[in-house]
Amino acid sequence: MSLSSLPYRLLTLGIVLCISTSVINGTVLFDFTTCDPSEADSWTEISDTVRKPGMSKAVFALQRTRVFQRGVMFAMINPQPNGAGFAGVQRTLPDDIGSRDSYTGITFKARAQGQLKYWKVVLVDSDQVANRTRYDYEQKFTLDLSTRKFEVVTLPFSDFKAYKRGKLVPDAPALNFSDTGAFGLQTFGGVYDGYKQQGSGSLEIDSVSLY
């Protein structure tokens, strides 16, 4: 059976639904299955070591075999006693995606392995990319560590919220994807959440699309 015929799982608003891979369509933002090996160099680490107590780490790489290629983020969360800690990578958006007004969200196929099941996508406005005290727009998702199947993650733009250093910014304007200058992937310790995680893990992704 080909990978494209396997059932995947849609994670949105905390609900898991079984769907086919035909849901993945629209405009491809990043295709790690065909990109040049130099693409890995375009991803910059954004982890808690920007602060003095930080001890976490993230690395983005392309896994290349004789039969497939995909993107992998390797991460290690060494949180503070209260759960504070994060590790992630970030890339500026490609210049050739055209008009963004018609898109309503982001979707991708992913698999997590190891000890880390909580992840997030981070979108950064162009005028905030170089700002270390910035706020950004985030949406969290959970992957099933007990399965080896890839899952489809669908994240509507309307569900992204503004955060600054892990805290919600309630008076921030809603996400406007036309202003977004960078795309990031991150895992975290859970300092402000009802759950905590630590240890090491990986996030495997074939591609990221806009819908």
C-alpha positions as a printed NumPy array, in Angstrom:
array([[  0.   ,   0.   ,   0.   ],
       [  1.396,   3.417,  -0.912],
       [  1.846,   6.111,   1.702],
       [ -0.66 ,   8.323,  -0.12 ],
       [ -3.443,   5.761,   0.438],
       [ -2.944,   5.444,   4.172],
       [ -5.383,   7.188,   6.513],
       [ -4.073,  10.205,   8.332],
       [ -5.406,  12.082,  11.292],
       [ -6.543,  15.673,  11.307],
       [ -5.754,  17.654,  14.424],
       [ -7.741,  20.854,  14.751],
       [ -9.247,  22.449,  17.846],
       [ -8.139,  19.39 ,  19.833],
       [-10.338,  17.006,  17.796],
       [ -8.809,  14.098,  15.858],
       [-10.65 ,  13.042,  12.695],
       [ -9.689,  10.382,  10.13 ],
       [ -9.319,  11.76 ,   6.615],
       [ -7.415,  10.952,   3.441],
       [ -4.352,  12.741,   2.167],
       [ -6.497,  14.494,  -0.453],
       [ -7.116,  17.196,   2.158],
       [ -3.528,  18.35 ,   1.653],
       [ -3.767,  20.776,  -1.244],
       [ -3.484,  24.464,  -1.961],
       [ -0.148,  26.247,  -2.279],
       [  2.964,  24.446,  -1.069],
       [  4.986,  26.674,   1.242],
       [  7.843,  24.232,   1.915],
       [  8.343,  20.916,   0.114],
       [ 11.038,  19.002,   1.947],
       [ 10.655,  15.96 ,  -0.309],
       [ 12.223,  17.681,  -3.329],
       [ 14.101,  20.738,  -2.041],
       [ 17.816,  21.308,  -2.421],
       [ 20.004,  20.119,   0.49 ],
       [ 20.932,  23.76 ,   1.146],
       [ 17.369,  24.355,   2.399],
       [ 18.444,  23.139,   5.851],
       [ 20.792,  26.124,   6.115],
       [ 17.815,  28.498,   5.804],
       [ 16.418,  27.421,   9.191],
       [ 17.725,  29.272,  12.25 ],
       [ 17.516,  27.995,  15.804],
       [ 15.244,  29.968,  18.147],
       [ 15.539,  28.362,  21.582],
       [ 15.552,  29.352,  25.26 ],
       [ 19.341,  29.795,  25.235],
       [ 18.672,  33.389,  24.154],
       [ 18.095,  33.815,  27.9  ],
       [ 20.737,  33.115,  30.53 ],
       [ 18.984,  30.137,  32.235],
       [ 18.102,  28.432,  28.942],
       [ 19.372,  24.873,  28.35 ],
       [ 17.284,  23.554,  25.448],
       [ 18.333,  22.854,  21.874],
       [ 16.828,  22.439,  18.383],
       [ 18.341,  21.529,  15.023],
       [ 16.712,  21.322,  11.59 ],
       [ 18.029,  18.849,   9.021],
       [ 16.999,  17.1  ,   5.824],
       [ 16.782,  13.333,   6.114],
       [ 17.88 ,  11.958,   2.733],
       [ 17.704,   8.255,   1.918],
       [ 17.716,   6.342,  -1.358],
       [ 13.911,   6.239,  -1.398],
       [ 12.69 ,   9.461,   0.267],
       [ 13.612,  12.855,   1.637],
       [ 11.921,  14.884,   4.391],
       [ 12.559,  17.625,   6.922],
       [ 13.301,  16.768,  10.551],
       [ 13.498,  19.011,  13.598],
       [ 15.45 ,  17.412,  16.445],
       [ 14.79 ,  18.96 ,  19.839],
       [ 15.827,  18.631,  23.474],
       [ 13.847,  20.337,  26.237],
       [ 15.735,  20.929,  29.488],
       [ 13.113,  22.977,  31.357],
       [ 13.407,  25.083,  34.458],
       [ 11.671,  23.688,  37.587],
       [  8.461,  25.549,  36.682],
       [  8.409,  24.044,  33.175],
       [  9.867,  27.052,  31.387],
       [ 11.79 ,  26.043,  28.28 ],
       [ 11.444,  25.975,  24.518],
       [ 13.351,  24.872,  21.451],
       [ 12.581,  25.656,  17.84 ],
       [ 13.657,  26.67 ,  14.382],
       [ 12.565,  29.508,  12.131],
       [ 12.744,  30.436,   8.451],
       [ 11.821,  33.556,   6.514],
       [  8.905,  33.038,   4.173],
       [  9.663,  32.458,   0.481],
       [  9.236,  35.477,  -1.783],
       [  7.297,  33.603,  -4.451],
       [  4.1  ,  32.671,  -2.601],
       [  2.186,  35.552,  -4.2  ],
       [ -0.943,  37.135,  -2.759],
       [ -1.807,  35.769,   0.684],
       [ -5.297,  37.188,   1.121],
       [ -7.099,  34.056,  -0.082],
       [ -5.503,  31.637,   2.386],
       [ -7.214,  30.649,   5.629],
       [ -4.662,  28.37 ,   7.293],
       [ -1.681,  26.048,   7.257],
       [ -1.647,  22.279,   6.884],
       [  1.111,  19.656,   6.864],
       [  1.851,  15.978,   7.386],
       [  4.005,  15.208,  10.421],
       [  5.177,  12.496,  12.778],
       [  6.707,  12.854,  16.24 ],
       [  9.019,  10.374,  17.917],
       [ 10.742,  10.343,  21.272],
       [  9.474,  12.03 ,  24.431],
       [  7.941,  15.221,  23.008],
       [  4.333,  15.23 ,  21.805],
       [  3.406,  18.907,  22.227],
       [  4.456,  21.249,  19.427],
       [  3.488,  24.581,  17.933],
       [  3.682,  26.621,  14.749],
       [  4.969,  30.153,  15.263],
       [  4.267,  32.956,  12.776],
       [  6.217,  36.192,  13.131],
       [  5.315,  39.554,  11.603],
       [  7.96 ,  41.019,   9.291],
       [  8.618,  43.944,  11.63 ],
       [  9.153,  41.571,  14.592],
       [ 11.541,  39.006,  13.072],
       [ 14.742,  40.659,  14.376],
       [ 13.189,  41.684,  17.707],
       [ 14.189,  39.438,  20.639],
       [ 11.498,  40.925,  22.88 ],
       [  8.859,  40.434,  20.198],
       [  5.446,  38.915,  20.351],
       [  4.458,  36.337,  17.773],
       [  1.418,  34.298,  16.765],
       [  1.251,  30.689,  17.892],
       [ -0.958,  27.639,  17.623],
       [ -0.234,  24.39 ,  19.457],
       [ -0.866,  20.852,  18.29 ],
       [ -0.357,  17.365,  19.699],
       [  1.002,  14.318,  17.892],
       [  0.488,  10.68 ,  18.862],
       [  3.782,   9.125,  19.95 ],
       [  2.304,   5.619,  19.909],
       [  1.827,   5.479,  16.136],
       [  4.319,   5.393,  13.296],
       [  1.808,   6.881,  10.877],
       [  2.097,  10.461,   9.734],
       [ -0.743,  12.714,  10.841],
       [ -2.301,  15.651,   9.033],
       [ -2.235,  18.825,  11.106],
       [ -4.566,  21.642,  10.059],
       [ -4.191,  25.028,  11.751],
       [ -6.667,  27.788,  10.8  ],
       [ -5.252,  31.315,  10.89 ],
       [ -8.263,  32.344,  12.981],
       [ -7.01 ,  30.138,  15.847],
       [ -3.534,  31.688,  16.075],
       [ -3.098,  33.885,  19.163],
       [ -0.44 ,  36.448,  20.04 ],
       [  2.097,  35.494,  22.732],
       [  5.097,  37.194,  24.258],
       [  7.582,  34.972,  26.11 ],
       [  4.938,  32.286,  26.414],
       [  2.208,  34.57 ,  27.806],
       [ -0.958,  35.428,  25.919],
       [ -1.168,  39.046,  24.702],
       [ -4.945,  39.586,  24.879],
       [ -4.975,  43.086,  23.363],
       [ -2.809,  42.232,  20.325],
       [ -4.405,  42.491,  16.881],
       [ -5.542,  39.307,  15.176],
       [ -3.079,  37.52 ,  12.922],
       [ -2.828,  39.034,   9.442],
       [ -0.931,  36.527,   7.321],
       [ -0.102,  39.253,   4.81 ],
       [  2.169,  40.755,   7.502],
       [  3.916,  37.464,   8.327],
       [  7.638,  37.406,   7.615],
       [  8.776,  34.141,   9.208],
       [  7.5  ,  30.618,   9.881],
       [  8.671,  28.613,  12.882],
       [  8.331,  25.197,  14.497],
       [  8.732,  24.825,  18.232],
       [  8.359,  22.458,  21.163],
       [  8.13 ,  23.616,  24.762],
       [  8.157,  22.69 ,  28.432],
       [  4.649,  23.919,  29.254],
       [  5.263,  26.591,  31.87 ],
       [  1.827,  28.218,  31.287],
       [ -0.01 ,  25.05 ,  30.296],
       [ -1.825,  22.338,  32.201],
       [  0.809,  19.794,  31.168],
       [  4.585,  19.575,  31.206],
       [  7.139,  17.79 ,  29.035],
       [ 10.88 ,  17.359,  28.898],
       [ 13.456,  15.213,  27.16 ],
       [ 14.297,  14.747,  23.513],
       [ 12.274,  14.096,  20.393],
       [ 11.916,  14.683,  16.683],
       [  9.327,  16.181,  14.365],
       [  9.301,  14.799,  10.808],
       [  7.555,  16.761,   8.052],
       [  7.122,  16.06 ,   4.34 ],
       [  5.738,  19.451,   3.338],
       [  3.887,  22.536,   4.578],
       [  1.004,  24.021,   2.573],
       [ -1.347,  26.983,   2.672],
       [ -5.047,  26.399,   2.148]])
